[in-house]
Amino acid sequence: MVALQIRHVPEEIRDVLSAEAERRGESLQNYLLEVVAREASSVNNRRLVRDWMARPLASAVAVDVPELLGRHRRDRERHLAKPTVD
């Protein structure tokens, strides 16, 4: 593992982060490692979405969300209206 160091962090930011770590019952070190890991994961996810959207087929697909939701609701209502077998 490597060590990261952040210089010139304002005290008020450090205080907020320390308070959040304490509220969670974690050390500041563990809390900040979670924050950094979450950000790294988010960067990877954004890159995947950006790459996927750059594909010709992905950008040409149009989705009618209200129609899909309506179809799902109608299917669910039909399913719920069916009598159950004991």
VMD Tcl script that builds the backbone (N, CA, C; Angstrom):
set m [mol new atoms 258]
animate dup $m
set s [atomselect $m all]
$s set {name element resname resid chain x y z} {
  {N N MET 1 A 0.842 -1.188 0.000}
  {CA C MET 1 A 0.000 0.000 0.000}
  {C C MET 1 A 0.882 1.245 0.000}
  {N N VAL 2 A 0.303 2.325 -0.479}
  {CA C VAL 2 A 1.012 3.595 -0.500}
  {C C VAL 2 A 0.390 4.532 0.531}
  {N N ALA 3 A 1.112 5.576 0.848}
  {CA C ALA 3 A 0.604 6.595 1.761}
  {C C ALA 3 A 0.295 7.852 0.957}
  {N N LEU 4 A -0.828 8.486 1.286}
  {CA C LEU 4 A -1.198 9.760 0.678}
  {C C LEU 4 A -1.106 10.841 1.743}
  {N N GLN 5 A -0.711 12.012 1.327}
  {CA C GLN 5 A -0.654 13.129 2.258}
  {C C GLN 5 A -1.298 14.328 1.584}
  {N N ILE 6 A -2.161 15.012 2.315}
  {CA C ILE 6 A -2.806 16.212 1.783}
  {C C ILE 6 A -2.340 17.389 2.632}
  {N N ARG 7 A -1.749 18.336 1.985}
  {CA C ARG 7 A -1.242 19.506 2.709}
  {C C ARG 7 A -2.207 20.675 2.587}
  {N N HIS 8 A -2.095 21.576 3.518}
  {CA C HIS 8 A -2.828 22.841 3.513}
  {C C HIS 8 A -4.344 22.631 3.601}
  {N N VAL 9 A -4.769 21.648 4.395}
  {CA C VAL 9 A -6.197 21.424 4.620}
  {C C VAL 9 A -6.649 22.421 5.680}
  {N N PRO 10 A -7.638 23.252 5.379}
  {CA C PRO 10 A -8.135 24.189 6.385}
  {C C PRO 10 A -8.668 23.448 7.618}
  {N N GLU 11 A -8.449 24.041 8.769}
  {CA C GLU 11 A -8.869 23.408 10.024}
  {C C GLU 11 A -10.360 23.103 10.045}
  {N N GLU 12 A -11.185 23.999 9.483}
  {CA C GLU 12 A -12.631 23.761 9.526}
  {C C GLU 12 A -13.018 22.524 8.712}
  {N N ILE 13 A -12.296 22.259 7.631}
  {CA C ILE 13 A -12.562 21.039 6.852}
  {C C ILE 13 A -12.120 19.814 7.648}
  {N N ARG 14 A -10.928 19.877 8.217}
  {CA C ARG 14 A -10.460 18.779 9.058}
  {C C ARG 14 A -11.434 18.509 10.200}
  {N N ASP 15 A -11.972 19.562 10.809}
  {CA C ASP 15 A -12.905 19.392 11.925}
  {C C ASP 15 A -14.186 18.696 11.480}
  {N N VAL 16 A -14.707 19.069 10.307}
  {CA C VAL 16 A -15.924 18.440 9.788}
  {C C VAL 16 A -15.670 16.961 9.527}
  {N N LEU 17 A -14.543 16.647 8.891}
  {CA C LEU 17 A -14.224 15.252 8.586}
  {C C LEU 17 A -13.995 14.439 9.858}
  {N N SER 18 A -13.310 15.025 10.824}
  {CA C SER 18 A -13.079 14.337 12.097}
  {C C SER 18 A -14.386 14.066 12.821}
  {N N ALA 19 A -15.283 15.048 12.820}
  {CA C ALA 19 A -16.576 14.877 13.481}
  {C C ALA 19 A -17.393 13.774 12.812}
  {N N GLU 20 A -17.353 13.711 11.484}
  {CA C GLU 20 A -18.089 12.662 10.764}
  {C C GLU 20 A -17.499 11.293 11.060}
  {N N ALA 21 A -16.185 11.197 11.095}
  {CA C ALA 21 A -15.549 9.920 11.430}
  {C C ALA 21 A -15.946 9.493 12.841}
  {N N GLU 22 A -15.931 10.427 13.756}
  {CA C GLU 22 A -16.311 10.119 15.146}
  {C C GLU 22 A -17.771 9.703 15.224}
  {N N ARG 23 A -18.646 10.394 14.502}
  {CA C ARG 23 A -20.066 10.042 14.500}
  {C C ARG 23 A -20.276 8.612 14.013}
  {N N ARG 24 A -19.452 8.183 13.076}
  {CA C ARG 24 A -19.552 6.826 12.528}
  {C C ARG 24 A -18.821 5.795 13.390}
  {N N GLY 25 A -18.108 6.266 14.393}
  {CA C GLY 25 A -17.350 5.355 15.238}
  {C C GLY 25 A -16.094 4.834 14.555}
  {N N GLU 26 A -15.525 5.640 13.657}
  {CA C GLU 26 A -14.338 5.247 12.906}
  {C C GLU 26 A -13.204 6.218 13.192}
  {N N SER 27 A -12.007 5.768 12.907}
  {CA C SER 27 A -10.878 6.689 12.964}
  {C C SER 27 A -10.951 7.596 11.728}
  {N N LEU 28 A -10.316 8.730 11.831}
  {CA C LEU 28 A -10.261 9.635 10.688}
  {C C LEU 28 A -9.573 8.941 9.515}
  {N N GLN 29 A -8.524 8.180 9.793}
  {CA C GLN 29 A -7.803 7.431 8.760}
  {C C GLN 29 A -8.741 6.489 8.006}
  {N N ASN 30 A -9.510 5.682 8.721}
  {CA C ASN 30 A -10.430 4.744 8.066}
  {C C ASN 30 A -11.523 5.466 7.289}
  {N N TYR 31 A -12.054 6.519 7.877}
  {CA C TYR 31 A -13.101 7.279 7.196}
  {C C TYR 31 A -12.574 7.871 5.884}
  {N N LEU 32 A -11.393 8.483 5.925}
  {CA C LEU 32 A -10.832 9.089 4.719}
  {C C LEU 32 A -10.479 8.036 3.671}
  {N N LEU 33 A -10.037 6.859 4.101}
  {CA C LEU 33 A -9.769 5.785 3.149}
  {C C LEU 33 A -11.062 5.379 2.439}
  {N N GLU 34 A -12.173 5.313 3.169}
  {CA C GLU 34 A -13.469 5.008 2.550}
  {C C GLU 34 A -13.862 6.097 1.545}
  {N N VAL 35 A -13.656 7.351 1.907}
  {CA C VAL 35 A -13.995 8.458 1.005}
  {C C VAL 35 A -13.166 8.375 -0.276}
  {N N VAL 36 A -11.885 8.122 -0.145}
  {CA C VAL 36 A -11.008 8.028 -1.317}
  {C C VAL 36 A -11.392 6.820 -2.173}
  {N N ALA 37 A -11.676 5.688 -1.542}
  {CA C ALA 37 A -12.067 4.486 -2.288}
  {C C ALA 37 A -13.387 4.708 -3.018}
  {N N ARG 38 A -14.338 5.364 -2.360}
  {CA C ARG 38 A -15.635 5.646 -2.992}
  {C C ARG 38 A -15.450 6.569 -4.199}
  {N N GLU 39 A -14.610 7.560 -4.066}
  {CA C GLU 39 A -14.352 8.476 -5.181}
  {C C GLU 39 A -13.684 7.741 -6.335}
  {N N ALA 40 A -12.717 6.883 -6.042}
  {CA C ALA 40 A -12.041 6.114 -7.094}
  {C C ALA 40 A -13.041 5.229 -7.823}
  {N N SER 41 A -13.927 4.600 -7.093}
  {CA C SER 41 A -14.955 3.756 -7.702}
  {C C SER 41 A -15.884 4.594 -8.574}
  {N N SER 42 A -16.242 5.756 -8.101}
  {CA C SER 42 A -17.116 6.653 -8.853}
  {C C SER 42 A -16.457 7.097 -10.149}
  {N N VAL 43 A -15.172 7.375 -10.112}
  {CA C VAL 43 A -14.442 7.772 -11.321}
  {C C VAL 43 A -14.504 6.641 -12.341}
  {N N ASN 44 A -14.267 5.420 -11.884}
  {CA C ASN 44 A -14.328 4.268 -12.796}
  {C C ASN 44 A -15.720 4.111 -13.377}
  {N N ASN 45 A -16.747 4.282 -12.559}
  {CA C ASN 45 A -18.125 4.158 -13.045}
  {C C ASN 45 A -18.442 5.237 -14.081}
  {N N ARG 46 A -18.024 6.466 -13.821}
  {CA C ARG 46 A -18.263 7.545 -14.782}
  {C C ARG 46 A -17.541 7.268 -16.100}
  {N N ARG 47 A -16.336 6.724 -16.023}
  {CA C ARG 47 A -15.580 6.395 -17.232}
  {C C ARG 47 A -16.305 5.308 -18.025}
  {N N LEU 48 A -16.812 4.284 -17.329}
  {CA C LEU 48 A -17.548 3.224 -18.022}
  {C C LEU 48 A -18.780 3.773 -18.733}
  {N N VAL 49 A -19.527 4.631 -18.060}
  {CA C VAL 49 A -20.729 5.215 -18.667}
  {C C VAL 49 A -20.345 6.085 -19.858}
  {N N ARG 50 A -19.319 6.895 -19.703}
  {CA C ARG 50 A -18.870 7.753 -20.802}
  {C C ARG 50 A -18.438 6.912 -22.002}
  {N N ASP 51 A -17.679 5.840 -21.753}
  {CA C ASP 51 A -17.242 4.968 -22.844}
  {C C ASP 51 A -18.422 4.270 -23.499}
  {N N TRP 52 A -19.377 3.831 -22.693}
  {CA C TRP 52 A -20.552 3.146 -23.235}
  {C C TRP 52 A -21.374 4.107 -24.096}
  {N N MET 53 A -21.555 5.323 -23.612}
  {CA C MET 53 A -22.345 6.305 -24.362}
  {C C MET 53 A -21.644 6.728 -25.651}
  {N N ALA 54 A -20.337 6.583 -25.716}
  {CA C ALA 54 A -19.602 6.960 -26.915}
  {C C ALA 54 A -19.763 5.937 -28.033}
  {N N ARG 55 A -20.230 4.737 -27.679}
  {CA C ARG 55 A -20.450 3.718 -28.711}
  {C C ARG 55 A -21.613 4.140 -29.607}
  {N N PRO 56 A -21.514 3.915 -30.903}
  {CA C PRO 56 A -22.569 4.351 -31.828}
  {C C PRO 56 A -23.945 3.792 -31.481}
  {N N LEU 57 A -24.038 2.534 -31.159}
  {CA C LEU 57 A -25.329 1.933 -30.862}
  {C C LEU 57 A -25.937 2.512 -29.591}
  {N N ALA 58 A -25.121 2.723 -28.572}
  {CA C ALA 58 A -25.631 3.225 -27.305}
  {C C ALA 58 A -26.220 4.620 -27.444}
  {N N SER 59 A -25.590 5.466 -28.224}
  {CA C SER 59 A -26.095 6.829 -28.352}
  {C C SER 59 A -27.323 6.889 -29.252}
  {N N ALA 60 A -27.563 5.842 -30.055}
  {CA C ALA 60 A -28.714 5.842 -30.959}
  {C C ALA 60 A -29.956 5.241 -30.324}
  {N N VAL 61 A -29.815 4.616 -29.165}
  {CA C VAL 61 A -30.953 3.957 -28.523}
  {C C VAL 61 A -31.805 5.010 -27.824}
  {N N ALA 62 A -33.079 5.059 -28.186}
  {CA C ALA 62 A -34.017 5.978 -27.537}
  {C C ALA 62 A -34.930 5.165 -26.629}
  {N N VAL 63 A -35.108 5.620 -25.432}
  {CA C VAL 63 A -35.945 4.915 -24.467}
  {C C VAL 63 A -37.093 5.833 -24.062}
  {N N ASP 64 A -38.304 5.314 -24.197}
  {CA C ASP 64 A -39.492 6.043 -23.768}
  {C C ASP 64 A -39.827 5.576 -22.355}
  {N N VAL 65 A -39.268 6.266 -21.371}
  {CA C VAL 65 A -39.406 5.848 -19.983}
  {C C VAL 65 A -40.864 5.823 -19.538}
  {N N PRO 66 A -41.680 6.841 -19.809}
  {CA C PRO 66 A -43.080 6.760 -19.385}
  {C C PRO 66 A -43.802 5.545 -19.986}
  {N N GLU 67 A -43.509 5.214 -21.234}
  {CA C GLU 67 A -44.133 4.042 -21.853}
  {C C GLU 67 A -43.680 2.759 -21.176}
  {N N LEU 68 A -42.389 2.656 -20.892}
  {CA C LEU 68 A -41.889 1.466 -20.206}
  {C C LEU 68 A -42.508 1.309 -18.825}
  {N N LEU 69 A -42.611 2.410 -18.087}
  {CA C LEU 69 A -43.228 2.353 -16.759}
  {C C LEU 69 A -44.699 1.970 -16.847}
  {N N GLY 70 A -45.405 2.555 -17.816}
  {CA C GLY 70 A -46.815 2.221 -17.994}
  {C C GLY 70 A -47.000 0.757 -18.332}
  {N N ARG 71 A -46.162 0.237 -19.217}
  {CA C ARG 71 A -46.248 -1.176 -19.586}
  {C C ARG 71 A -45.972 -2.065 -18.374}
  {N N HIS 72 A -44.972 -1.701 -17.599}
  {CA C HIS 72 A -44.651 -2.470 -16.393}
  {C C HIS 72 A -45.826 -2.454 -15.414}
  {N N ARG 73 A -46.415 -1.286 -15.208}
  {CA C ARG 73 A -47.555 -1.188 -14.281}
  {C C ARG 73 A -48.732 -2.021 -14.771}
  {N N ARG 74 A -49.015 -1.984 -16.060}
  {CA C ARG 74 A -50.132 -2.783 -16.597}
  {C C ARG 74 A -49.865 -4.275 -16.422}
  {N N ASP 75 A -48.637 -4.700 -16.696}
  {CA C ASP 75 A -48.287 -6.110 -16.513}
  {C C ASP 75 A -48.420 -6.515 -15.049}
  {N N ARG 76 A -47.969 -5.656 -14.164}
  {CA C ARG 76 A -48.046 -5.962 -12.736}
  {C C ARG 76 A -49.496 -6.036 -12.276}
  {N N GLU 77 A -50.327 -5.106 -12.739}
  {CA C GLU 77 A -51.744 -5.115 -12.360}
  {C C GLU 77 A -52.433 -6.379 -12.876}
  {N N ARG 78 A -52.107 -6.796 -14.094}
  {CA C ARG 78 A -52.673 -8.055 -14.618}
  {C C ARG 78 A -52.226 -9.234 -13.769}
  {N N HIS 79 A -50.957 -9.237 -13.392}
  {CA C HIS 79 A -50.430 -10.327 -12.571}
  {C C HIS 79 A -51.118 -10.359 -11.205}
  {N N LEU 80 A -51.301 -9.197 -10.599}
  {CA C LEU 80 A -51.934 -9.136 -9.279}
  {C C LEU 80 A -53.409 -9.477 -9.345}
  {N N ALA 81 A -54.049 -9.254 -10.477}
  {CA C ALA 81 A -55.482 -9.528 -10.622}
  {C C ALA 81 A -55.768 -11.011 -10.823}
  {N N LYS 82 A -54.748 -11.801 -11.182}
  {CA C LYS 82 A -54.956 -13.230 -11.384}
  {C C LYS 82 A -55.254 -13.886 -10.050}
  {N N PRO 83 A -56.199 -14.821 -10.032}
  {CA C PRO 83 A -56.484 -15.522 -8.779}
  {C C PRO 83 A -55.292 -16.399 -8.394}
  {N N THR 84 A -55.062 -16.489 -7.100}
  {CA C THR 84 A -53.966 -17.335 -6.620}
  {C C THR 84 A -54.454 -18.749 -6.399}
  {N N VAL 85 A -53.571 -19.703 -6.576}
  {CA C VAL 85 A -53.907 -21.101 -6.381}
  {C C VAL 85 A -53.358 -21.530 -5.037}
  {N N ASP 86 A -54.213 -22.093 -4.192}
  {CA C ASP 86 A -53.760 -22.550 -2.859}
  {C C ASP 86 A -53.273 -23.951 -2.888}
}
mol reanalyze $m
mol bondsrecalc $m
mol representation Tube
mol addrep $m
